[in-house]
Amino acid sequence: MADPTDEALPWRGGGLSGTVVIESGGGTVSYQAIAIDGFARNRTRAEHHGYNSKTTRTTSTWTPGLARGSLSFQQTIDGTVITQTAASGLEALSAVLDSTLITAQLPTIASSSAPQSWIVTMPTKHLHTDNESLLGPFSEPWNSDRSESCDVTQVGENTTLGGFKNAGSVTLCASTNVLITSNKRSPAFASPSWLTQTFAGSLTEPINALRMASKREGSAARDRRITVSTNYSQDTDIVGLPVIAIPLYADRYGDIESGSFGSTTTRLLKRLSVSESVTTYGKSKATVQLAEVNESGVRVDAYSISCSAPSASDLTASSVFQSVSIGPLEPGISYTCSAVAHTAIGESEPSANFYIRLETVNTERALAFFERFYTLVLGRQPDQIGFEHWVGTLTSGSTSGGDIARAFFLSSEYQRQNTSDVPFVETCYQAFSAERRMIRACWGGLGSSLRVKLAQKYCQGSLIQTSLWRWQGATVSDPEASLLRP
Amino acid sequence: MNLPAIFSALARTALFCCLAHPTHAAMRISPTGEGEVLLVPYYSAIEGDVTLITINNPTDYVKAVGISVREGLAGREGLGWATYIATGSAFTFGIKRDGSGAVIKPTTDTCTVPQFHSWWISMRSMLWDGSAEAHYEGTSDSFSGEEREQAGSVEVIEMEQWHPSESVKGRAAVERNCESLVQAWSRFEGEDGD
C-alpha cells in the first residue's frame, strides 16, 4: 500500500461542507454544519506516536483530533480581525466559537421579542473542561444552580490565552444562562431532562454583561477572552460556553423549518425611520437624519444609505452616527434611497424608501437679486469684491436670502443713510418685489411695531400683510434662497 | 534621525511579518461554509428522530475525513471512523434510536474504515459508562446511561487528500476498493499500513 505519491501532494485541504437534516414527527429541521477553515492547512507533520498523534494534522491512517498541537486562530473582536496562537487546536477552536458565535447568536436571540424555541448546544463543550474533571453543561449541578440568586459580575482576568482556568469571564447565574431548549411546540425535540432546560427569564442581562465586559476590555486588551460561564458547584474552574443556537421556531416567521447557523439576516434587528423626502438647496450633499423605529437592543456599528436614480450614478454613504451625508448629488434629479443599520450580527431590514432632490440656485436670478439690493438699499452699483462674495455664498448655499437681507439693511452703510420708516418699507418692498415672501426678512430683522403699521399702510396685498403680522419680531432664519429656484 | 533607514527597517519588518505569518493559515470560521473541519453541533435520535448528516466533497481531490460522533452530555466519542470521499461526491450517514441508545449507518456507497457493511452499528458508551478503563473519568458524570448517545454533536476533520487517479488511495476511494483502505490501517505483521 505504500505509495510515495500518496504523500506527495502539497496540502490544499478544505472545501468540505456539511448539511444536517433531522427528521422528526413528519417534519424536518435542517441546517448547515459549521465549517472551520485554516485548521490543518499550515500544520506540519509530526512523528506518529501510535493512537495519539501529537498533531492536529493527521495522515490518512492516523486518528484525527482537534486537541493536538498549538494553532493560530483568527477572531473578530469589535470589528477588528486579530490573529493569536493557542496552546491547542481545541483552545483555538473554543476561542473562535466564543468570539464568533456568541456575538452572532446571543444578540439575535435577544433581539426578538417573539416567543420562540431554541435548541442550544455546545459541540465543543468537551473542550471546555479539564481532562481530569469533565463536566457536562447539562449535568445536575447546572440544575441545582438554577435556584441561586442572579448576579452578573466579572471575575478575574485571563492569564492564559485560550485557557479556561482563571479565564477572564462574565459569570452569570444559571437562571439567566442562555441554554434554552424549551421547544414547547416541537415534539421532535422533547429531549430528555438532562438536555432540556426551560428558560423563563430575560436574555437582556447576559447580553448586556457581555457588552459591558467587551467595553471594559477595550482594544488595549483584546487578547483577553470574554467567556460566558456558569457556576458549577462541583468545580470552580471556569467552564466556557460556546453557545450555538439553532433557531427552530420564531413566531415572527411562523414555524421555521430550517434553522441556520451564523446567519446574520434571520432576524429583524432594527428598522430605521427617515422623513419621506429630503430636499437640499445649492449643496451637492444632503444630510439625512435616521432614527430607530424599534429598540432591539442590538448595538448599531454604522448606518448606511444607498440612493439611485434612473439617470444618475448610484450613491452610497455611511456613518457611525444617525446623521448621514450623501453626495455628490446631481441637480434636479430625485433619488430614491433607503437606509440600513449595520450591527455585529448583520444588517437590519432596509428602511422604507425616501427621496432626495438637489435644487440648484439660478445664478442669473442671484445676480439680479444682488444688483437690485445694491441699487435700492445702498444706492450704488455693486463693488466687484462684495458682489462676488455675496453671489458665491448664496449659490453655494452657505448663506440664506434672509441672512443677506439682514446684512444689507443692518449694514453700517445703510444705517448711515438714517432712513426713516416709510422710505425703509418702500425700499424693502421694492427690493423684494420679485420675491414677496422675502419681505418677512425686513420686518423680522428690524422688529418695529411702527414699521409693521407702516407696512400695513404701504403693502396692500393680503398675503404680505399676513406675513408681516406673522413675522414681526421674528428672527430671520428661513432658508430663503429657495426662492431663487429656477 | 535617519528616517529612510527607519522606513527601510519597517518595510523589511512588514515584509517579514507577511511572509512569516500568512494570515490565511490561521484557523477561523469559514464564511463560505466550506472548510477543513466541520462541526455539527446537534443531532437527535430521540424517540423517532433520525438525523442525516451529509459531508460534501466538491473538490478535485479524494478526501479522507475522520468522523467522530459525540454524545450530548460531555461530548465523549460514541463512535468514530474514517471515510474516503471521492471527488465531487458526498457521504451521508444516519443516526437513529435503538433501544436506549443510538445506532449509525451510512446511506451512501462510500469506503469507511472500519467498514459498516450496510449494518447499523451501535454507538459505544464505554467511555462514560464505566465498562472500560479509560483516561476519561466518565463515571463522574451525573448521568452515565447510553441514553446520552441519543443527542450530541459530530466532528468531521479532514485527514488527507489525494489525486483521484495518480495515487493508490485516491484510486481506491474512487473505485470503492475499500478493502485496500482497511489494509492500510492494519497493524498486523505483514500487512502494515502506512
Interface residues (C-beta under 8 A of the other chain):
Chain A: M1 A2 D3 T5 D6 A8 L9 W11 R12 G13 G14 G15 L16 S17 G18 T19 V20 V21 I22 E23 S24 G25 Q32 A33 I34 A35 I36 D37 G38 F39 A40 R41 N42 T56 T58 T59 S60 T61 W62 T63 P64 G65 L66 L71 S72 F73 Q74 T83 G89 A92 L93 V96 L97 T100 L101 I119 T121 M122 P123 T124 K125 H126 L127 T129 N131 E132 S133 L134 L135 G136 F138 S139 E140 P141 A188 F189 A190 S191 P192 W194 L195 I244 I246 F261 G262
Chain B: H21 P22 T23 H24 A25 A26 M27 R28 I29 S30 T32 G33 E34 G35 E36 V37 L38 L39 V40 P41 Y42 Y43 S44 I46 E47 G48 D49 V50 T51 L52 I53 T54 I55 N56 N57 P58 T59 Y61 K63 A64 V65 G66 R70 G72 L73 A74 G75 R76 G80 A82 H135 Y136 E137 G138 S140 D141 S142 F143 E147 Q150 A151 S153 V154 E155 V156 I157 E158 M159 E160 Q161 W162 H163 E166 S167 V168 K169 G170 S180 Q183 A184 W185 G193 D194
